[in-house]
């Protein structure tokens, strides 16, 4: 009986060792950080990268609004999948539009998937105000 339990334990341990590690990013979730050297104006205190697609019905409106936040302290960039598929792939972007707001070090401060709503605008204004005071 003890031998059977020992064998069962060894088999369970071996199966656990054979599992592949979980992916670094959760599919469909915005990235936790961006490498600022992949984007324009890496020294700006804040970057708003908007991942879009030419076939997306709401992407143009999101990009038009985000582009309006461009300033010396806020860089904005439209990352259209047809033009920059490698960036979409690198950051596991599965849904568009996805807006990712990162600080100078590339750490995500906020991210939005889909159209921008009133709550998103409040967060954007707060992050931009913080960037303007740096």
C-alpha positions as a Markdown table, in Angstrom:
| # | Residue | x | y | z |
|---|---|---|---|---|
| 1 | Unk | 0.0 | 0.0 | 0.0 |
| 2 | Unk | 2.8 | 2.4 | 0.9 |
| 3 | Unk | 4.6 | 1.5 | -2.4 |
| 4 | Unk | 1.4 | 2.3 | -4.4 |
| 5 | Unk | 1.1 | 5.7 | -2.7 |
| 6 | Unk | 4.8 | 6.5 | -3.3 |
| 7 | Unk | 4.4 | 5.6 | -7.0 |
| 8 | Unk | 1.3 | 7.7 | -7.3 |
| 9 | Unk | 3.1 | 10.6 | -5.7 |
| 10 | Unk | 6.0 | 10.3 | -8.0 |
| 11 | Unk | 3.7 | 10.2 | -11.1 |
| 12 | Unk | 1.9 | 13.3 | -9.9 |
| 13 | Unk | 5.2 | 15.1 | -9.4 |
| 14 | Unk | 6.5 | 14.1 | -12.8 |
| 15 | Unk | 3.3 | 15.3 | -14.5 |
| 16 | Unk | 3.5 | 18.6 | -12.8 |
| 17 | Unk | 7.1 | 19.0 | -14.0 |
| 18 | Unk | 6.0 | 18.4 | -17.6 |
| 19 | Unk | 3.5 | 21.3 | -17.7 |
| 20 | Unk | 4.5 | 24.3 | -19.7 |
| 21 | Unk | 4.8 | 27.6 | -17.8 |
| 22 | Unk | 1.9 | 30.0 | -18.0 |
| 23 | Unk | 2.3 | 32.8 | -20.6 |
| 24 | Unk | 3.7 | 36.1 | -19.3 |
| 25 | Unk | 0.7 | 38.1 | -20.3 |
| 26 | Unk | -3.0 | 37.3 | -19.9 |
| 27 | Unk | -4.6 | 36.9 | -23.3 |
| 28 | Unk | -6.8 | 39.9 | -24.1 |
| 29 | Unk | -5.5 | 41.9 | -21.2 |
| 30 | Unk | -3.6 | 45.2 | -21.8 |
| 31 | Unk | 0.2 | 44.9 | -21.3 |
| 32 | Unk | 1.6 | 45.7 | -17.8 |
| 33 | Unk | 4.4 | 47.7 | -19.4 |
| 34 | Unk | 5.8 | 48.9 | -22.7 |
| 35 | Unk | 9.4 | 49.3 | -23.8 |
| 36 | Unk | 9.5 | 53.1 | -24.4 |
| 37 | Unk | 12.2 | 52.6 | -27.1 |
| 38 | Unk | 9.6 | 50.9 | -29.3 |
| 39 | Unk | 7.6 | 54.2 | -29.4 |
| 40 | Unk | 8.2 | 57.8 | -30.3 |
| 41 | Unk | 9.3 | 60.4 | -27.7 |
| 42 | Unk | 10.7 | 57.9 | -25.2 |
| 43 | Unk | 11.7 | 60.8 | -22.8 |
| 44 | Unk | 8.2 | 62.3 | -22.5 |
| 45 | Unk | 6.9 | 61.8 | -19.0 |
| 46 | Unk | 3.7 | 60.1 | -20.4 |
| 47 | Unk | 3.0 | 58.0 | -23.5 |
| 48 | Unk | -0.5 | 57.1 | -24.6 |
| 49 | Unk | -0.2 | 54.3 | -27.2 |
| 50 | Unk | -3.4 | 53.5 | -29.0 |
| 51 | Unk | -3.4 | 50.1 | -30.7 |
| 52 | Unk | -5.9 | 50.2 | -33.6 |
| 53 | Unk | -6.9 | 48.5 | -36.8 |
| 54 | Unk | -8.1 | 50.0 | -40.1 |
| 55 | Unk | -11.2 | 47.8 | -40.0 |
| 56 | Unk | -12.2 | 48.8 | -36.4 |
| 57 | Unk | -15.3 | 51.0 | -36.3 |
| 58 | Unk | -14.5 | 52.8 | -33.1 |
| 59 | Unk | -10.7 | 53.1 | -33.5 |
| 60 | Unk | -10.8 | 56.4 | -35.4 |
| 61 | Unk | -12.8 | 58.1 | -32.7 |
| 62 | Unk | -10.6 | 56.9 | -29.9 |
| 63 | Unk | -7.4 | 57.9 | -31.8 |
| 64 | Unk | -8.8 | 61.3 | -32.6 |
| 65 | Unk | -9.6 | 62.0 | -29.0 |
| 66 | Unk | -6.3 | 60.6 | -27.7 |
| 67 | Unk | -4.3 | 62.6 | -30.3 |
| 68 | Unk | -5.8 | 65.8 | -28.7 |
| 69 | Unk | -3.9 | 65.1 | -25.5 |
| 70 | Unk | -0.5 | 65.5 | -27.3 |
| 71 | Unk | 1.7 | 68.0 | -25.5 |
| 72 | Unk | 5.4 | 68.5 | -24.6 |
| 73 | Unk | 4.8 | 66.2 | -21.6 |
| 74 | Unk | 2.4 | 63.7 | -23.3 |
| 75 | Unk | 3.4 | 61.7 | -26.4 |
| 76 | Unk | 0.6 | 60.0 | -28.3 |
| 77 | Unk | 1.0 | 57.3 | -30.9 |
| 78 | Unk | -1.4 | 55.4 | -33.1 |
| 79 | Unk | -0.1 | 51.8 | -33.5 |
| 80 | Unk | -2.2 | 50.5 | -36.4 |
| 81 | Unk | -1.9 | 46.7 | -36.8 |
| 82 | Unk | -1.5 | 46.9 | -40.6 |
| 83 | Unk | 1.4 | 49.3 | -40.2 |
| 84 | Unk | 3.0 | 47.8 | -37.1 |
| 85 | Unk | 2.0 | 44.2 | -36.7 |
| 86 | Unk | 5.2 | 43.4 | -34.8 |
| 87 | Unk | 4.2 | 45.7 | -31.9 |
| 88 | Unk | 0.7 | 44.3 | -31.7 |
| 89 | Unk | 2.2 | 40.8 | -31.5 |
| 90 | Unk | 5.0 | 41.8 | -29.1 |
| 91 | Unk | 2.4 | 43.2 | -26.6 |
| 92 | Unk | -0.2 | 40.5 | -27.2 |
| 93 | Unk | -2.9 | 43.0 | -28.3 |
| 94 | Unk | -6.0 | 41.0 | -29.2 |
| 95 | Unk | -8.6 | 43.7 | -29.0 |
| 96 | Unk | -8.8 | 47.1 | -30.6 |
| 97 | Unk | -8.9 | 49.9 | -29.8 |
| 98 | Unk | -6.6 | 49.4 | -26.8 |
| 99 | Unk | -5.2 | 52.6 | -25.2 |
| 100 | Unk | -2.2 | 52.0 | -22.9 |
| 101 | Unk | -0.9 | 54.9 | -20.8 |
| 102 | Unk | 2.6 | 54.5 | -19.5 |
| 103 | Unk | 5.0 | 56.6 | -17.5 |
| 104 | Unk | 8.6 | 57.4 | -18.5 |
| 105 | Unk | 9.9 | 54.0 | -17.3 |
| 106 | Unk | 7.2 | 52.2 | -19.4 |
| 107 | Unk | 5.1 | 51.0 | -16.5 |
| 108 | Unk | 1.3 | 51.0 | -17.3 |
| 109 | Unk | -0.5 | 53.6 | -15.4 |
| 110 | Unk | -3.9 | 52.9 | -17.0 |
| 111 | Unk | -5.3 | 51.0 | -20.0 |
| 112 | Unk | -8.7 | 51.0 | -21.7 |
| 113 | Unk | -10.1 | 48.6 | -24.2 |
| 114 | Unk | -12.9 | 49.8 | -26.4 |
| 115 | Unk | -14.4 | 53.3 | -26.7 |
| 116 | Unk | -13.4 | 56.0 | -24.2 |
| 117 | Unk | -16.0 | 56.7 | -21.6 |
| 118 | Unk | -16.4 | 59.5 | -18.9 |
| 119 | Unk | -14.5 | 57.5 | -16.3 |
| 120 | Unk | -11.6 | 57.0 | -18.7 |
| 121 | Unk | -11.4 | 60.7 | -19.3 |
| 122 | Unk | -11.2 | 61.4 | -15.6 |
| 123 | Unk | -8.2 | 59.0 | -15.3 |
| 124 | Unk | -6.6 | 60.5 | -18.4 |
| 125 | Unk | -6.9 | 64.1 | -17.1 |
| 126 | Unk | -5.5 | 63.0 | -13.7 |
| 127 | Unk | -2.5 | 61.3 | -15.2 |
| 128 | Unk | -1.8 | 64.2 | -17.6 |
| 129 | Unk | -2.0 | 66.7 | -14.7 |
| 130 | Unk | 0.6 | 64.6 | -12.8 |
| 131 | Unk | 2.8 | 64.5 | -15.9 |
| 132 | Unk | 2.5 | 68.3 | -16.3 |
| 133 | Unk | 3.8 | 68.8 | -12.7 |
| 134 | Unk | 7.0 | 66.6 | -13.2 |
